[in-house]
Amino acid sequence: MDKLVALVTGAGRGIGREIAKTLARDGFFVIVNYAHSSGAADEAVEEIKAEGGDAVSYGCNVSDFKAVENMASDIVKQYGHIDVLVNNAGITRDGLLMAMKEEDFDAVIETNLKGTFNTMRHFSRYMLRSKHGRIINISSISGVMGNAGQANYSASKAGVIGLTKAAAKELGGKGLTVNAVAPGYVDTEMTQALSEKVRESILSTIPMKRGGSVADIANAVSFLASDKAAYITGQVIQVNGGMG
């Protein structure tokens, strides 16, 4: 394939969908990954194609080490190369630490942190062959500052930052960059479900006095995926309106 190839995990909706659409506008051939339901991912693909871009959907639960290995092999076999990996797939199972169920802690770590490891582990080997690649991991302000009621989520996203920095040191001399984007409060379906009181409380802590948009996050990813960011690696770009 002549176009550069980008994989965005968890790209059926929200931030992931906007990242996929933005990269397609940038000229990438985009693979829209989903875990369970193909409907939202197929809709994202259709939106990309309606704008003149190129995309396909691919089902794979990133927490499954072997399934990710197979996905990496399939993609490179079919398209010849992988140039950009965006680890966006993530879940929440919020609850106070003292009442949190073990399975809720494990599920979040398995998807958010181990899923990021799985994709980096399997896709980086193909990037190393071409001595070029961009890996962009989506962390969170919760991983930077911590957040009450999100011990599992905060731990997973802090882990993503550590994984990013370690991998950047390992892969930097081989032509690969590894960075993280840490969104703050972003207007998505998930945050829209919060009560008005909770949303107002959050907004009061943001110097810019507004929530971020999915486009704000996608634009940061677009920059890191571009040649303009060729000398940036091991960094955490916080897109949070000044929080923290």
N, C-alpha and C positions, 0 to 999 in steps of 0.2 A: 504493500500500500504506500502511495506517495505521501499521503497526509500523515502528520504526526498523530499517534494514537494515545488517547487518554482514557483511563478507567476511573470512574467516580463511584465509590461504594455508597450504598444507601441513598441512591439518587432519584428515587421515585417521587419524592415530595420535599417541600421546605427548602432548606439551605442546599441540600444535595442536588435537587432539581435545578435550582438557579445556577449552581456551579456548572452543571452539565451543559445548560443552555449557553452560559457565558463562554465556556471553552469552545463550544461548537461555533459560536460567533467569531471566536478568535481563529477559526480555521482547523481546529482539531477534529478528527474522527473520534466520537465519544461513545464509550461503552457504558451504558446506564445499568449499574448493578442493583439487584434487589434480593431480598432474602426469601420472602414467602409468596407475596401476591404480585403477579406480573402486571396487573391492571394499571397501577399508578406509573410503573416504569414504562409501559407501552405508551401511555399518554404523554410522558415526558419526551419519548422518542418522536412521537407525532408532532409535538410542539416544535422540536428542533428541526424536523424536516420541513414543517410549514414555513420556517424562517430561512430555508435554503441550506440548512446544515445537514451533516451526516451523522447518524447514530444508530445503534442497535441496543437491545436490552439483553441482559445475561443474569440468570438466576443462580445465586450461590450464597449460602450463609457463611459469612466471613469468619465466624467462630469455629468452623470446621476446617482443621488444618489440611486434611487430605483433599477436601472439596476445593479449597483455594489453590492447592498445588495443581489440581486438574484444570481449574479455570485459567491459571497462568499459562499452562501448556497449550490449552485450546486457543487462547487469544493470540499467542505468539505464532502458533502453527497456522492460524487462519489469516492473520494480518501482518505477520512478518516481524513485528517489533512492538514494544511498549515504551512510550516516551514519558508519560506523566501518570502518576498514581496519586489519587486524592482519596485519603481515608476519612470518609465522612460518616459511615455507618455507625449508629449509636442508639442505645436505649436508655431509659430511666426506670428505676424502681424505687422511687423516693420513700423515705421513712426515717424516723429518728433512730439514732445509733442503737439505743438500748432496746428498741423494739424490732429492729431490722431482722428479717428472716435470712438464714444462711443462703437459701436459694436465690433471694433477691440480690444479695451481694455478689454471689458467684455469677449470676446471669449477666450483670452489668460489666463485670471484669472480663468475662468470656467474650462478649461482643465488642466492647469499647477498646479494651487494651489488648487482649490476646488476638482479636480480629485484626487489629492494626499490625501487630507482630506478624501474623500469618501472611498477610498480603505483602508486607515489606520483605519478609523472608523469601517468598517464592518469586516475586516479580523483580527484586533487585538483581538476581542472578542473570536475568535476561538483559537488564539495563547495563550490567557490567560488560556484557559481550560487545555492546555498541559504544561503551565508554561515555554514555550520556543518559541522563535521566533526571526527572524532577519528582521528588516525593513530598507531598504536602499533607500533613496530618491535621485534622480538625480537633483541637483541644477545646477548652472552655475557660471562661473566667473562674468557674468553680474549681478548675484544676490549678489555677494560679493563686486564688485567695481562699478556697474552701467555701462551703455553703451549708448552713444548718439544714438538716433533713436530707442531705445528699452525700453522706459519707462514702457510699459506694461509687457514685458518679464522680465525685471530686477526686477520689483515689484513682479511678480509671483514667481520668483526664490529666491528672498530675503525672501518672505513669506514662501517658502518651508523650508528655513533654520530655521526660527522662529518656524514653526510647528514641525520640527525635534527636536529641543532643548526642546520644551515644552513637547512633547510626551515622550522623553527620561526620563524626570524627573517623569512623571506619571507612566511609565511602567517599569522602571529600577528595582524596587523592586519585580517585578513579573516574572522575568526571560526573559524579552524581551529587546533587544537592538535596538536603533533607531539612525541611522547615515545618513549623506548625503555625496555624492560625487559631487564636483563642477568641472566639466571639464573646461579647457581653450579652446583654438582654436584647434579643432579636425578636421582632414581630413575626411569629409563625403560628401555625395551628395549635401547637403545644402551649405557647404563652398566651394565646387568645383565650384559652380555657381557664386561665387564672381569674380570680375575682377582681372586680374594679379596685377594691381596697388594696389588694396585694400589688396590683400593677402600679397604682399610684405611689405606693411605698417604694417600689423598685425605681421608678422614674425619678423620685426625689433624690436618689443617690447618684444620678448621672449628671455630670456637669453640663452636658449638651441638652439635657432636659427632654430627651426623646429616646425611644428605642431604636435600635439599628434595623436595617432592612436586610433581606436575604441578598440583595444586590451588593450591599456594603461588604459582606463576607465574600461573595463570589468575585468581586473586583480585586480583593486582596489575593485570592487564590490565582486569579488570572495573571496578576503581576508576578507572583512567585513561579508560575509555570512558564513565564516568558524569558527571552534572552536578556531582558533588562535586569533580571535578578540572578544573572549567571555567577556573581561573586558573593551571593548571600547564602549561607548555610548554617545550620545549627541554631536558627533564631526562632523566637516566638513572637509573632506579630499580633499584638492585642488590638482587636477592633471592638471597642467597647464604649466609645463616647466619653472617655476620661475616667471611668470607674476605677477605683483602686489606686 
